[in-house]
Amino acid sequence: MRVALFSTCIGDAMFPDVVKATAVILSRLGHEVVFPEQQSCCGQMHVNTGYQREAIPQIKNYVDAFSDPSIDCVVAPSGSCAGAVREQHEHVASRYGNAALVDGARATAKKTYDLSEFLIDVAGTDQLGAFFPHRVTYHSTCHSLRFLKVGDRPLRLLRNVEGIDLVELPHADECCGFGGTFSVKNAEVSASMVGDKCRNIKSTEAEYVTAGDASCLMNIGGALSRQHAGVRAVHMAEILASTKDHPWTPSSAIYTKEAML
């Protein structure tokens, strides 16, 4: 299968290790991984903040980048961005674009998947040969839970990681408070929400908290770091890419205390 990797703007700019880990996973499964270089932001931030018309260039660029009929699927290590493509693009295009853009947005949305969705539903596997001997808890991000409805797919994948001690996170379905520009415009509310999330994470005594969205992990990881909690945030793709022969060292610097100082 020919699979296009959608890195997302935050992945490209701040979390390249997550994008690399996703490519490694897909390649190990035997897929041909391609990376359309013209890809950029999906426009979610614009839409979520009320600037739907201004998101049209991003939506058109996404369609242009991934509409190649030789591309069977588009995979993003982000439930948030995959959710935006699937839930927002066609709707916004129908309001402010043209018929061709609507058709293109509908077509690219149909073949866009979050990583966990692709692995379970398309590749048909929850066995990746991963090895990660650490105590880990999982945070259900809002878009993956409510837009994509990924259900227990991420947990199925994590439960099959050899060596992992996966512990349930209390109130895992509660928002971490990031929400893109929400955390800027409503900073005090956001801080309170991530404070609740961090308390629940620390109660699990986990070494790592994982999720399918780097944006949420950036928010959570930053808060944990400022509290000197001793818990690191790591994207699920990095865990799934780690094997005994090729251990993946989670090294996204933004998650560490040193990067936050």
N, C-alpha and C positions, 0 to 999 in steps of 0.2 A: 504494500500500500504506500502511496506517495502522500506524505503528511507534511503540511506547512506548519512551521513553528511561529506562533504569534508571541513575541517576547513581551509585549505591553510596554508602555513608556516607562513605568516605574521599574520594571524588570531590566530594561535596556540601560537606564541611567543609573540605577542604584543597586540592583540585585542580579548582576550577570551570572553569578554562581547558580541561581535558581533556574535561569534559562538554559545554562549548560547542562545542569542535572536533568532537565526535562529532555533535552536532545539525547543525552546518554541513555535514558530509559527507553525512549522510542527506538533508538538505533539497536539496542540490545534485543528488542522484540522483532527485529528484522525489517523495520519500516525504512523507507527512503525518506530522510528528513531534508526538507528544503527551507530556505529562509529568504522570502521575498524582501529585498533590501529597501523597497519604497514604503514599507509599512511604518506606521507612526501611531499616535494616540487614537484610541477608539472613539473619543469624544464624550466619554461618560461624564467627566467633570463638568463640561459645558451644559449637558442636558440636566444633570442633577442640580445645577445651580440656577437653572431657568433660562439658559441661553441656547435654546434648541436650534434656532436658525443658524447660529454661529457654529454649530456642530456639523453642518452639512459638508464642509470640506473634509473633515475627518472621516465621516461616513463614506463619502465618495472615494477617498484614498484607500479605505479598508476594502471596499468593493473592488477597486482597481488592483489592489495588491493580491487578493485571494480568490478572485473569480476565475482564474485559469482553470479550465476544465480538467487539466491533468492532475490537479490537486484534489485528492479524494476527501481529505479532512483537514481542518485547521485546529490545532491544539494550543491552548493557552494555559500556563500555570497560574491561572487566576480566575476564580469563580466570579469575581466582580466584573472583570472585563468581558469574559465570555457571556455573562448575564446581560451586560449592556448591549453587546452585539445581537443577542437573541431577542431581548425584550424592548430595546429602544430604537435600533436602526431603522427597521421598516416603518415604525410608527412616525418617527421624526421625518423620514424621507417622504412619507405620504402627505405630511403637512407643509413642508418647505422645499421639497425637491421636485423631481419630475418622474414620469412613469418608468423611465429606464433605470433611474436610481432605486425606485421602489422594488423593481424586479431584481436588480442586482443585490440589494440589501436582503431581500427574502432568500435568495439563493445562497449567499455566503453565510447567512445566519443558520440555515439548515445544516451546514457542514462544519459549524464551529462548536467545539467541545472544550469544557474544562478537562484538565488532565485526568481526574478520577473518573469522570464520565467516559472518556475515551477508552481508558484501560479496561473498565468493567463492561461497558456496553458495546464497544466496537472491537477492541482487541480480544475481548472475552476472557480476561484473565485477572486474577487477584494474586497470582504467584509470580513475583518478580525476582526471587532469589536474593532479596535484600537482607542485610545484616546490620543491626544498629543496637548494640548492647547497652541501652540506657533507659532510665525511667522517663516516660514521655506522657504528656497529656494533650488532648486535642481540642481546639477551639473551633466551633462551627461558625464560619463567617456568614454574615447576613445575606449577601447576594447568592452565595452557593446554596444556602439553606432555603431561602424564600423565592428567589428568581429561578434558579436552576433545579431546585428540589433534588439535590444530589443524595439526600437521605443518608444511608449508612455506607455508601460507596467508599469514602475516605477511610472509615473505620475498618472496613473489610480489608483494604489494602494494608493498613497499618498492623492489623492483628496477625497478618501473615509475614511480618518482618521478623526474622530470626533474632533472638536475643533481646527483643524489646520488652519492656515492662510497661504496658499501656494502661494508664489509670484514668478513670472517668473524671471529667472536669465538672464540678457542680455548676449548674446554670450555664452549661456550655452554649446554649442557644441564645444567650443574651448578647447584645451588641457591645463591642469593645469601646465604642465612642468615637471611632475615627471618622467614617463617613465623608472622606475627602474634605471639602471646604467646610463641612459641619464643624470639624474640630477647630477650625480657625474662627468661624463666625460665632460659635457657641463654646468657647474654650472652657469655661467653668463647668458647664454640663458635661462636656467631653471628658474633662479631667476626673469628674466624679464617676463617670461610667467606667473608665479604664481603671480607676482605683478599685472598684468592685471586682472587675475582672482579675486584677492582679491578686487580690485577697483570695479569690477562689483558686487561682493557679497555685499560689504558695501553699494552700491547704492540702494540695495533693502530694507535696514534697517531691515533685518532678524535677528532673534536671533540665528538661527541655519542654517548651510548649510549641506545638506545631499547628499549622493551618494550611489552607490552600490559597491564601492571599498574602502577598508580601506587604501590602499596604496596612492590613490589620496587624501583622506581625511587627511592622515598624513601630506602630503606635504602642502595642503591648510591650515589645522588647525595650523601647525607650523608657517606658514607665518602670519596668522591672529593673532596668539598669540604674535609674536615678534612685531607686529604693535600695540598691545594693542587695537585691534579693537572691542572687546566686543562681537564677534561672535564665537560660538563654532561649531566645526565639529562633526557630529554624523552620524553613519551609518544608512541607511534606515531600516535595520532589527531591530534596537533598537527602532525606532519610531513605526514600525508595531507590535512590541511585547508589546507595552505599552497599557494598558487598564485602565478604571476607577477603577476597583477593584484591579488591580495589575499594578500600574504605574511603568514604567521602567525608572529608573534614568540613563541617559547617563553618564557613569563614566569612560570611557576609558581615563586613566590619560595622555596618550601621547598627547591628544588633548588640554590639559589645559596649561595655561601659566606657572603654577608652574613646570610642567614636562619638560618644555623647558629651564628652567633656569639652 
